[in-house]
Amino acid sequence: MLASLSRTASMRGCGLRLARAASFAAESPEEWPVAWVGALNSCDIAAMDALCQPPFTFVVAGKKMELDSMGSLLNFDKMKEMGWRKTTIQDVAVMHGDESQ
């Protein structure tokens, strides 16, 4: 999976508007979670979306949700009010993969 983003992005909840080439690119399954968490920690919804293929489908408490953007799910202002500052990854292990991709 190769995804990258280069655009001006308004980052809800971060109070930033900046133009940059995002370094959030994943070239292997092991790199994907690190790239996604990097985008999350930068409050960069556009970069998180670029690393995924919509619709984003989740099942929570037996209820299926489909979203067009991670921005529909994440509220950085509320997360920060609740004490969130960043997310970290300690280890990545691919449990299943398709070597042809």
Steps between C-alpha positions, in 0.01 A plus 500: 500500500647834402326815606623854526352843526614840386252783544397787720293355780288659766542289810195510721590528865865575442458867415739462208482567132815407321627389164733206504576169342387242752758241591225258592557236234485126549680264266450184705245362745745561786532869408126568472416529874802725558397727210137511617592581861738770372209658313278461808755670725522786250119530503518452122170343398578534129821296545314234702237480226771472232643195677165321486242402243149632565247421615649451848301219659486433874288269712445637851274320746358297213410811302659555156619852417626619160676835470634692202773666710673449833398861567148369561631295792779704659456818701850618593371783722298252710787249506736769632245611760494140622881496532615353168832640377632228271474134413806276496578159353736269684508212254350396167446140395323408178269211575392441140622648177483467126855480369378575146414862594 
